[in-house]
């Protein structure tokens, strides 16, 4: 995917293929093949092209920022914590590169019947909203108990001590939206 970036940079400079060929020492045909991703240039070729375009070589490697990221159900990252009755599936992407740094985390969860999320309460430096898709869930925030049913939601501020309990004999399903991401 380096080729389209080289083409974009060449056009921003107002250069034709012939001009870039003259400045870099390559043929226009060779550069055209690179720009169409038909061939992969060597490191030496990238160095010459970067000099001709007066741009650092690393700029060829910066791909355009995407306005969307698709996470397919079969590709969700799953987190099954030891000594816990909860299963987490990350609906939002777990991408931690400079290009795509999500500003929130959406986690689908299932909590087994008559179970706690863990023995200890969770505390994290992020706001969290929980939405119940199916079942009934008790959430303990600090010392307060809140009962949520299907369709209900709660907003929990950062650093508030909280944990979930499923008081029923059916699996509870829900979504937790966390911002900023903690995983």
Rosetta blueprint (number, residue, H / E / L):
1 X L
2 X H
3 X H
4 X H
5 X H
6 X H
7 X H
8 X H
9 X H
10 X H
11 X H
12 X H
13 X L
14 X L
15 X L
16 X L
17 X H
18 X H
19 X H
20 X H
21 X H
22 X H
23 X H
24 X H
25 X L
26 X L
27 X L
28 X H
29 X H
30 X H
31 X H
32 X H
33 X H
34 X H
35 X H
36 X L
37 X L
38 X L
39 X L
40 X L
41 X L
42 X L
43 X H
44 X H
45 X H
46 X H
47 X H
48 X H
49 X H
50 X H
51 X H
52 X H
53 X H
54 X L
55 X L
56 X L
57 X H
58 X H
59 X H
60 X H
61 X H
62 X L
63 X L
64 X L
65 X L
66 X L
67 X L
68 X L
69 X L
70 X L
71 X L
72 X L
73 X H
74 X H
75 X H
76 X L
77 X E
78 X E
79 X E
80 X E
81 X L
82 X L
83 X L
84 X L
85 X L
86 X E
87 X E
88 X E
89 X E
90 X E
91 X L
92 X L
93 X L
94 X L
95 X L
96 X E
97 X L
98 X L
99 X L
100 X L
101 X E
102 X L
103 X L
104 X L
105 X E
106 X E
107 X E
108 X E
109 X E
110 X E
111 X E
112 X L
113 X L
114 X L
115 X E
116 X E
117 X L
118 X L
119 X L
120 X L
121 X L
122 X E
123 X L
124 X L
125 X L
126 X L
127 X E
128 X E
129 X E
130 X E
131 X E
132 X E
133 X E
134 X E
135 X L
136 X E
137 X E
138 X E
139 X E
140 X E
141 X E
142 X L
143 X L
144 X E
145 X E
146 X E
147 X E
148 X E
149 X E
150 X L
151 X L
152 X L
153 X E
154 X E
155 X E
156 X E
157 X L
158 X L
159 X L
160 X L
161 X L
162 X E
163 X E
164 X E
165 X E
166 X E
167 X L
168 X L
169 X L
170 X L
171 X L
172 X E
173 X E
174 X E
175 X E
176 X E
177 X E
178 X E
179 X E
180 X L
181 X L
182 X L
183 X L
